[in-house]
Amino acid sequence: MTTWMHEQRLEAAFDVVAKAGARTVLDLGCGDGDLFVRLAAHPAITQLVGIDICTASLARLEHRLAKMPPTAASVELRIGSMTEAHPALTGFDCAVLIETIEHLDPSKLSQLERTVFGQMRPRMVVVTTPNAEFNTLLGVPRHRFRHPDHRFEWPRVQFRKWGDRVAKASGYDVSYCNIAGCHPDLGGASQMAVFRDLSRHHADRDTGGNLSSG
């Protein structure tokens, strides 16, 4: 069972992927597969790859997939890090990183950027991460993070500063939104950035906005 906030994150990410018409999708840091199983059941997706460093999580996800009805998608699970280059996984329509970047040491973010936006280079990248400003509403003390494995939690200004820099350096454009609530001053519990590869974005728009139509 998912919490309300987690459900909101999953719905927001799934809606972006589905509305973009993505057919090939990478789930980086897929974990137990709360988003992965939804994507696997989506009839428009033809290829779906999940990557995670936790073998136990991948085993649980594999068990969940085994209980699902057959899907049209080619599904693959890989043990690995989202900061490692995967030469065979380049040029996908979309990569999703749902509540994962905050588990990285900040010193490894530049490596993540090179791997995802430089080497794997999907047409669209969807990133969600906790909004530190919202923590006060959750009763999280200022000196603590929401989860003991988090290495950082950013306020919205810092997340947008990071996203703007990555987009500019990598040749993407980026848009942002609050998810899981929208307090008038503190925003949502999480925040989402959607990056689109500028070198192919205009062609996608000319063909009706479907990422795979080109």
C-alpha positions in Angstrom: 0.0 0.0 0.0 1.3 3.4 -0.9 0.9 6.6 1.1 -1.1 9.5 -0.4 2.0 11.5 -1.1 3.7 8.6 -2.8 0.5 7.9 -4.9 0.5 11.5 -6.0 4.1 11.2 -7.1 3.4 8.0 -9.0 0.4 9.5 -10.8 2.2 12.7 -11.7 5.2 10.8 -13.2 3.0 8.3 -15.0 0.8 11.1 -16.5 3.9 12.9 -17.9 5.2 9.7 -19.5 1.8 8.7 -20.9 0.9 12.1 -22.3 4.3 12.4 -24.0 3.6 9.2 -25.9 6.8 7.6 -24.7 7.2 4.0 -25.9 10.7 3.1 -24.6 11.3 4.0 -20.9 14.1 3.7 -18.4 13.2 3.6 -14.7 16.4 4.5 -12.9 16.3 3.6 -9.3 13.2 1.5 -9.8 13.2 -0.1 -6.4 10.3 -2.4 -5.7 8.6 -1.1 -8.8 5.7 1.0 -7.7 5.9 3.1 -10.9 7.5 0.3 -13.0 4.5 -2.0 -12.7 2.1 0.8 -13.9 4.3 1.5 -16.8 4.6 -2.2 -17.7 0.8 -2.4 -17.9 0.5 0.7 -20.1 -0.3 -0.6 -23.7 1.7 2.2 -25.4 5.0 1.2 -23.9 7.0 -1.3 -26.0 10.3 -1.5 -24.0 10.8 -0.9 -20.3 14.1 -1.3 -18.4 14.5 -1.0 -14.6 17.8 -0.4 -13.0 18.6 -0.5 -9.2 21.6 -1.3 -7.0 19.4 -3.3 -4.5 19.1 -7.0 -5.5 16.4 -7.5 -2.9 14.3 -4.7 -4.4 14.7 -6.2 -7.9 13.7 -9.6 -6.6 10.5 -8.2 -5.1 9.8 -6.3 -8.4 10.3 -9.5 -10.4 7.8 -11.3 -8.1 5.3 -8.5 -8.7 5.8 -8.7 -12.5 5.3 -12.5 -12.4 1.8 -12.0 -10.9 0.8 -9.5 -13.6 -1.1 -10.4 -16.8 1.1 -10.6 -19.9 2.0 -7.2 -21.2 3.0 -5.8 -24.7 6.2 -4.3 -23.3 9.6 -6.0 -23.4 10.6 -5.8 -19.7 14.1 -6.1 -18.4 15.6 -5.6 -14.9 19.2 -4.8 -14.4 21.4 -4.5 -11.3 23.4 -1.3 -11.5 23.8 2.3 -10.5 22.1 5.2 -12.3 25.5 7.0 -12.1 27.1 4.3 -14.3 27.1 4.5 -18.1 24.9 1.9 -19.9 25.9 2.0 -23.6 23.1 -0.3 -24.7 20.5 2.0 -23.1 21.0 5.2 -25.2 18.3 7.1 -27.1 15.3 6.0 -25.1 12.1 8.1 -25.2 12.1 8.7 -21.5 14.0 8.1 -18.3 12.3 8.5 -14.9 14.1 9.1 -11.6 11.4 9.1 -8.9 12.6 10.2 -5.4 16.1 8.8 -6.2 18.6 11.7 -6.6 18.4 12.6 -2.9 19.9 9.2 -2.1 23.1 10.2 -3.9 26.0 11.9 -2.2 26.1 15.4 -3.7 29.6 14.8 -5.0 28.1 12.1 -7.3 25.5 14.4 -8.9 27.9 15.5 -11.7 28.5 11.9 -12.6 24.7 11.3 -12.7 24.3 14.3 -15.0 27.0 13.0 -17.4 25.6 9.5 -17.4 21.9 10.4 -17.9 21.9 13.6 -19.9 25.2 13.1 -21.7 25.7 9.4 -22.4 22.3 7.8 -22.2 20.5 10.9 -23.4 16.8 10.1 -23.5 14.5 12.5 -25.2 12.8 13.3 -21.9 13.9 13.0 -18.3 11.5 13.1 -15.4 12.9 13.8 -12.0 11.1 14.1 -8.7 12.6 14.8 -5.3 11.4 15.9 -1.9 10.7 19.6 -1.3 12.6 20.6 1.9 10.3 23.6 2.4 7.3 21.2 3.0 9.1 19.3 5.8 7.8 21.6 8.5 4.2 20.5 7.6 5.3 16.9 8.0 6.8 17.5 11.5 10.4 17.0 10.3 12.9 18.9 12.4 15.1 21.4 10.5 18.2 19.5 11.3 16.9 16.2 9.9 15.8 14.7 6.6 12.6 12.7 5.9 14.5 9.5 5.4 17.8 8.4 7.1 19.3 7.4 3.7 18.7 10.8 2.2 22.0 12.7 1.5 20.2 16.1 0.8 16.8 17.6 0.5 16.4 20.8 -1.6 14.1 23.7 -1.4 12.4 24.7 -4.7 14.8 27.5 -5.5 17.8 25.1 -5.2 16.2 22.4 -7.2 15.4 24.8 -10.0 18.9 26.2 -9.9 20.2 22.7 -10.4 17.7 21.8 -13.1 18.3 25.1 -15.0 22.1 24.5 -15.0 21.8 20.8 -16.1 19.4 21.8 -18.9 21.5 24.6 -20.2 24.7 22.5 -20.1 23.1 19.4 -21.7 20.9 21.0 -24.4 17.5 20.3 -22.8 14.7 22.6 -21.8 13.1 22.1 -18.4 9.8 22.8 -16.7 8.8 22.4 -13.0 5.7 21.7 -11.0 4.7 21.0 -7.4 3.3 17.5 -6.7 1.7 15.9 -3.7 -0.1 19.0 -2.5 0.4 22.7 -3.2 0.7 24.9 -0.1 0.5 28.6 -1.1 3.8 29.4 0.5 5.6 26.0 0.9 4.7 24.3 -2.4 4.1 20.5 -2.6 5.6 17.6 -0.6 7.6 16.8 -3.7 8.7 18.7 -6.8 9.1 17.5 -10.4 11.3 18.6 -13.2 10.6 17.5 -16.8 13.6 17.8 -19.2 13.2 17.6 -23.0 16.0 17.2 -25.5 16.0 20.4 -27.5 17.7 18.7 -30.5 14.6 16.6 -31.0 11.9 18.5 -29.1 11.0 20.7 -32.1 10.6 17.7 -34.4 8.4 16.0 -31.8 6.2 19.1 -31.6 5.9 19.2 -35.4 4.6 15.6 -35.4 2.0 16.1 -32.8 4.0 15.9 -29.6 4.5 12.1 -29.7 8.1 11.3 -28.6 8.2 8.2 -30.8 6.7 9.5 -33.9 10.0 10.5 -35.4 
